[in-house]
Every structure is written in structure tokens, then in C-alpha cells.
Amino acid sequence: MHGTENAMSGAAILLVEDDPDDVRIIEKALESSTVPVTISTVENGVEALELLDKAALAGEPAPDLILLDLNLPIMSGTEFLTKLRAHPTLNAIPVCVFTTADDAITIRRAYAAGANAVVTKADSLVGMSTVLNTIVEFWFKVAERYSTD
């Protein structure tokens, strides 16, 4: 997996987020994770699909988890999720929607498009660390992981 990557290694996370401040906060919050992670970042759904397709063609593994913002330029998070779930080989990648929206309609649409979880972004680094560490602990220590092999 390519894109913008940090120096951590371990579980691979694709972060689809256009706000550079949110990207920095999420990366900082994941530094304290008990599960080592590698984060690749893209700014929109089009870039995410291109990155995933390119990695698949090169025989590279898919990310273990996608953290997805819904409010993205070019292709919304919901549209990306719909396309991902229709993809013949990438459709099983777990997706956690990470958004500022907390209304029932937005949440329902995200689940209908195929989200595995919808989480509201916390408004502080401490809150974000708590939420992200809970997500990472669940996906990489508790949940059974899929395999594309």
C-alpha cells in the first residue's frame, strides 16, 4: 500500500480524509495505540479506489481497515463505500466511517452503503486517541480478520 505513509509498521490502515488537521490528529492519536499500525492517507474516494486498484494489480495486500470520512471532495465517502462494496476483490475490507455528522439519516446512509461501523469524531486529541485506540483494539485484537488469500 502506498500513498502518504507514516513510519509505523504492523496493521495497515487506509485513511481517507481531506482535512490535513484531522489527518495529523488521527496520526498523532494512533501513535499511542497498543497495536502498531501503518497509515496510508488519501484525500478522497477517487484516490482511495485508485490506490486500492493499483495495489491489487501489483499483488500488494489490501489494507486491514479503512477509516473513512464522509464529507470528501470529488467523490463522497458514501459513494466510495458503495463502489468499494461492489468491487469483486476489495469488498470485504472493513470500513469504519469516521465523521463529524451524528444525525440519524447520515448514519443510516453510511450503514446502508456498507459501513462496518460509524463513529463520530471526537473534538480533542485525548478523545480522538480514546476512540481510535478502541477501534484499533477491536479490529486487530478482538474481531476475526478476513483474508484475501
C-alpha positions, 0 to 999 in steps of 0.5 A: 500500500502506498500513498502518504505513509507514516513510519509505523509498521504492523496493521495497515490502515487506509485513511481517507480524509481531506482535512490535513488537521484531522489527518495529523490528529488521527496520526498523532492519536494512533501513535499511542495505540497498543497495536502498531499500525501503518497509515496510508492517507488519501484525500478522497474516494477517487484516490482511495479506489485508485490506490486500492486498484493499483495495489491489487494489480501489483499483488500488494495486500489490501489494507486491514481497515479503512477509516473513512470520512464522509464529507470528501471532495470529488467523490463522497465517502458514501459513494466510495463505500458503495463502489468499494462494496461492489468491487469483486476483490476489495469488498470485504475490507472493513470500513469504519466511517469516521465523521463529524455528522451524528444525525440519524439519516447520515448514519443510516446512509453510511450503514446502508452503503456498507459501513462496518461501523460509524463513529463520530469524531471526537473534538480533542486529541485525548478523545480522538486517541480514546476512540481510535485506540478502541477501534484499533483494539477491536479490529486487530485484537478482538474481531476475526480478520478476513483474508484475501488469500 
